[in-house]
Amino acid sequence: MKALVVAIREELKRPHRASTKTFPVKDTDIIIDCFPDSCPCCEQSDIDVHDGPYYRHQVFDIPKPTVDITEYRLFSGQCRHCKAVKAQKPDDASQGIIGPNLLSYIGVLAGQYHLSVRKINLFSKNSLAQPFQLARSALKRKSLQC
């Protein structure tokens, strides 16, 4: 593990090291074309730009984690022939406030990485930017056990 950290630090010290492999344009998510503003010699901006780029610089990053919040709005009404009726949640809707993907994510944090409830709450607050708090009893339920 220590050798990996040293290798990563050495790699980060080389800021302009060209990558040996660039991925095809079709595999990139965002493309930003950078054109010359002006000529460095005469400072004129009348430039005939070539067809293709002379250099491609690709930056790899992970997206910021987000949480999708789904609100089920249940309406009620009055039947014209008998009594009041209420809508029901769809069968595939989660019964609690945590959906299946977030539940499995929390299960990995608790089961595989042995994070405490306090650390999971801190993680969700800081990295997921969500105000929900996981109750201590939630980790004891069978749904969160690995």
Secondary structure, 3 states (H helix, E strand, C coil): CHHHHHHHHHHHHCCCCCCCCCCCHHHCCCCCCCCCCCCCCCCCCCCCCCCCCCCCCCCCCCCCCCCCCCCCCCCEEECCCCCEEECCCCCCCCCCCCCHHHHHHHHHHHHCCCCCHHHHHHHHHHCCCCCCCCCHHHHHCHHHCC
